[in-house]
Amino acid sequence: MSDVLDQTDIDALLNAVAEGEIEEDDTSAEIQIFSHHRHDLESVEIRDYDFKRPERISKDQMRALQTLHEGFARNFGASLSGFLRTIVEVRVAHAEQMTYSEFISSLPNPTSFNLVSAEELDGQICLELSPLIIYPVIDRLLGGSNQDLFIPQRAMTLIEIRLIQRILERGMTSLSEAWEGVKPIEFQLGDMESNPQIVQIVPPNEVVVVIGFEIKMTNRAGTMSLCIPFNVIEPLIDDLSSQNWFLSGKLHTDHHWEELIANRLSLAKVNLVGILAESSINMSELRCLEVGDIITTEKGASSPVVLQAEGVPKYLGNIGQFRGNRALKISRPIEPSEQF
């Protein structure tokens, strides 16, 4: 045991290095790397690693996550614009990895801290919405103009919480649509807290992915943060690689959108107009028209009627009566080559 240094020997060596009596090793000397698999030191890549902020998700997967949530931001912004009847812009500001304690310490208090869950995921994620944009949205919903709006530093009331939940429920729909390219997930809004310090969904040193958003509405702006713990998306981490994610979008998403657009279009209402006949008169004849005058046309009474859908000729039919009402019976569709 003579090779083991005691505390006195260690202190003496440290003092000798500090006083310059012992020279430090040359940093350019060859670094000894012990490995069971690699023997060629030239092919070994050496990178800095911070044990306080471990990176457990690769850069490609982070880029895929950012691209995925850029689609969520566009859909959420469009949904808010229609709901609030004003232009709302939502964009991704940053995407980074950090510990959960760092994320919590960066949030204001009070704020809107919402828990989000899904049956397909093991665990919870959280969505934080800044008061700087919460109260302008509430003011807009209640008919205000957002001019000289005061942002209170207090916990939200039950009415305000209910109004924000209506906004965030639309966000859950957009978030589910964005993740559908990776895996069908139905996100559901959970509890809401004003103080983020009292909510611990994962241990403080657990790695989380934080997607930061910027929300702009007229002359107001605020932030929104989506915190996704690594252990929640770990089963899906391999599907977030660029190749798998884009292939999944090409193979499945297009077919899904085709069905979705077809279903929405089938519910759209169109105006149908049956053109019985058309004629032309000059302005002087139009001024002289009186009640009881007859306008003659060159079209016979037994000629088919042109049925237009939103001004486009689609069918030919015959007029008649059905259950005491005027009716039009379709005889055949109009071919694209026919002119009317």
Buried (B, 14 or more C-beta within 10 A) or exposed (E): EEEEEEEEEEEEEEEEEEEEEEEEEEEEEEEEEEEEEEEEEEEEEEEEEEEEEEEBBEEEBBBBBBBBBBBBBBBBBBBBBEBBEEEBBBEBEEBBBBBBBBBBEEBEEBBBBBBBBBEEBEBBBBBBBBBBBBBBBBBBBEEEEBEEBEEEEEBBEEEBBEBBBEBBEBBBBBBBBBBBBBBEBBBEBEEBBBEBEEBEBBEEEBBBBBBBBBBBBBEBBBBBBBBBBBBBBBEBBEBBBEEEBBEBBEEBBEEBEEEEEEEEEEEEEEEEEBEEBEEEEEEEEEEEEEEEEEEEEEBEEEEBBBBBEEEEBBBBBEBEEEEEEEEBEEEEEBEEEEEE
